[in-house]
Amino acid sequence: MEASAHTDTFARDHLPPLHEWPELLLDGNPDVAYPSRVNCAKALVDDLVEQGMGERVALRWQDGTERKTMTYRELMVLTNRIAHVLVQDMQLQPGNRILLRGPNNVMMAASWLAAIKAGLVTVPTMPLLRAGELKKAIDKAKIQAVLCDKRLAAEVERCMDENDPAYCADLKHLRYFHDEGADSLESLAAGKPAEFTSCDTAVDDICLIAFTSGTTGKPKGCMHFHRDVLAMCDTFSRHTLKMHADDVVCGTPPLAFTFGLGGLLCFPLRVGASTVLAEKLTPEQLLQTVQDFKVTMTFTAPTFYRKMAAQVSNYDLSSLKNSVSAGEALPDATRQLWKRATGIEMIDGIGGTEMIHVYVSSAGADVRRGAIGKVVPGYVAQVVDEAFKPVAPGVVGRLAVKGPTGCRYLDDERQRVFVQQGWNLPGDTFAMDEDGYLYYQARNDDMIISAGYNIAGPEVEGTLLLHDAVAECGVVGQPDEQRGMIVKAFVVLKPGYQGDEAMVKALQEHVKAAIAPYKYPRAIEFVDSLPRTETGKLQRFVLRKQATEQGITQ
């Protein structure tokens, strides 16, 4: 590793030992041949200004009835001024960890970039997290400072209250943005110089600790280098999305989620494009945003595309060229629904916080029906059995992947589970065909074993979604005395349909007719909504818990 610029070496000191790292495929790949000293925030903003792109629009947003913009030069100045506040007023040192808390707005984006310019290690968090959840991340990463949207103050202040169970002893510094006070981040930044010399960080200095979402138990902090932030731009975005300077992007994933951080900030900044930042979007508002800002590329979860498909005729989407889906499995029914409605072939992708972003995807003519795609250039993958032996084409097994990015957990014994024999094991079950296309089956723990049959929950979900009555569904295993497990479906019906025994029978017959009959849901429960994370990901562990409790009591 290169000599670190960090005077606070906590993050580097708590990397896994080198022998537990995945093999990183860096040599011989010009896409990721970065200099030994690089600051990724400077590369994403200042370098573009130096290249003559200073007057291009970087950020766009809606302020009431007014549409506003910020150029690359204005973003450079704002981030420089915030960096001065971090160093001078908050007395933060390179390597200190800083929690970022806010919705998708200009100050949240600028705060992330400014903190990295100052050599800090950023820990972005979802706006809906409560004090107890924040405490887990703060204590694990020994976070000393917070930049927070004033509207989200309550939970952070609990973490700084010595009498609160969520109190965090390491937390010493707090500044609010979206605040008119004299000591707010905006007020302090306004009086700072427009120039700032970015910290001379090493290419493998840590700049981001991203905590995984949607899981239970102890949070896992994924540590990423300056190199990793640039690598996600120069692999998936460059080769699969082919994002270019004239693109205008928007979407729903929070900047605290690496899907959003990449798609809605880093990818467009890397090429001089612009992003529309919106704090909260409904499907209708996302369509309106595409129309109003002439958006060319959207990023959201499959559920949103499904809901938007029925409404596209109400909007002018002529600017839209690409739609990117990630966060959870994209059912083929949703892909085809969107394609019929818009003419756009969805770009599906599988990635993860551990790998920082997408590593399997295909676009346009390279899309093969039923497959997520091939590995993104720079990555390699294989499907292996329990003995870690590669399986034959078409055989289902565990996905193993490696590339220029990889898993490095913060001080966590689960590193040895995710990384084995130099490969990252994301926990997904796949089959690969002779041409290298990867077909998603399920998360390893979403496989339902019923009377000796292996049944992939997402396959049953995709089949149910083809029925005219089904708006959303989640499929999990439910304990059963005779079969070990049965397939249980939680179904949200579209308006006008009745959740009665006749509908149960109709849905069961529909599944039996479409896929192997043994896969049909023997239990169906109609619900008003499904549990989802803030990023839109279905929380199957919540459904599994409900199904398990129901199975035990029967």
Buried (B, 14 or more C-beta within 10 A) or exposed (E): EBEBBBEBEBBBEBBBEEEBBBBBBBEEBEBBEBEEBBBBBBBBBBBBBEEEBBEBBBBBBBEEEEEEBBBBBBBBBBBBBBBBBBBEBBEBBBBBBBBBBBBBBBBBBBBBBBBBBBBBBBBBBBBEBEBEBBBBBBBBBBBBBBBBBBBBBEBBBBBBEEEBEBBBEEBBBBBBBBBEEEEBBBBBBEEBEEEBEBBBBBBBBBBBBBBBBBEEEEBBBBBBBBBBBBBBBBBBBBBBBBBEEEBBBBBBBBBBBBBBBBBBBBBBBBBBBBBBBBBEBEBEBBBBBBBBBBBBBBBBBBBBBBBBBEBBEEBEBEEBEBBBBBBBBBBBBBBBBBBEBBEBBBBBBBBBBBBBBBBBBBBEEBBBEEBBBBBBBBBBBBBBEEEBEEBEEEEBBBBBBBBBBBBBBBBBEEBEEBBBEEBBBBBBBBBBBEEEBBBBBBBEEBBBEBEEBEBBBBBBBBBBBBBEBBBBBBBBBBBBEEBBBBBBBBBBBEEEBEBEEEBBEBBBEBBBEBBEEBBBBBBBBBBEEBBBBBBBBBBBBBBBBBBBEBBEEE
